[in-house]
Amino acid sequence: MNENKYPFVNNSHDPRFLALRSLQTHQGRFRTGLYVIEGIRHLARAVEHNAAIESVFVDPSVLSNLFGRKLAQRLRKRGIPGIRLSHELYRELTLATEPQGIGAILRQKWFCLDDIRVERNSLWLAVESMESPGNLGTMIRTAEAAGASGIFILSPDCDPHDPATVRATMGSLFSQKLVKCLQDEFIAWARSNRVTTVASSPAGLMEYKALRYRFPAVLVIGSEKSGLSDQLLETVDFVVRIHMHGECDSINAAVASGVLLFEMASQRVIESL
C-alpha cells in the first residue's frame, strides 16, 4: 500500500500526533483554523467538494476497505502529506466504534456576510447557540437534506468543527456555506437583503403550519436549554410554535429544526410551481 510510505508515528509525544490531538479542542481549532475529520465517507465528501485538505493520517492495520485504500493513494499522488499512526494512537483520535483507518486535517472555510448572495427562493438556517455538538451536526445534515443554502453561526460557543459535530453531519458540512457573525450583524444582513427571519419558541403566537412563509427565508434556532435570546426573539419577523401532545412542553432542538426546515422547504416548492 502506498500509504505505508508515510512516516510512522507511534509515540504519543511526537509533535505530529500532538498537533492532531490539539485539534480535538476548541482552543486548538480556533488558534490554527484547522479541524479533523475521520472516516471514509467524510473524507470522500471532502474530496468531492474540493475542501482544503492539509494532510492525512492512516492506520493501515484497519484500512481494509478498497475504496478507502484507493482514496488514500489518490491523495498521496496529489502530493498531500501524511503520517501512519500506530493502532493505539489512532484509537485515541477516533470517535468511531469501528475505526476505518483514515482521516485528515482540513482548513476551516468561513464565508463573510458581504460575500453571501441571496437568491429569491433560498432557505437558510441560523443557530444562536447549541450545547450538544451532536445536535448541531444533525442540524447541519438536515439543512442540506432540506435544501438550505447555508448556515449562520451566531455565537463563539457554537462550533461546527467540533469532532462530534463533524461526525454527526455525515459529510454534509462540506456542502454548506458557513457564516460566522454577531446577532446584530445577522439581523442587519437579513433586513438589507429582505430575508424573512423565522424563530421557533413554545411561546410562539402562530402554529408553524399556519404561517405562509415568504422567501428568501432563514430559520433561527436557539439553544436546547434556554432557547433564543430576547434580542433575537424581539427582532425576528415571526415566532412560530410546534404543537405538542401529552405532557411534553418542548422537543430536541435538532428535531424542531428538522420539522420546521422541511415545512418551509415544502412551501418553497409549492410557491415555485
Secondary structure, DSSP 8 states (H G I E B T S, - for coil): -GGGGS-EE--TT-HHHHHHHHTTSHHHHHHHSEEEEESHHHHHHHHHTT--EEEEEE-TTT---HHHHHHHHHHHHTT--EEEE-HHHHHHH---SS--SEEEEEE---B-GGG----TT-EEEEE---S-HHHHHHHHHHHHHTT--EEEE-STT--TTSHHHHHHHTTGGGGSEEEE--HHHHHHHHHHTT-EEEEE-TT-SEEGGGS---SSEEEEE-BTTTBS-HHHHHHSSEEEE----TT-----HHHHHHHHHHHHHHHHHHHH-
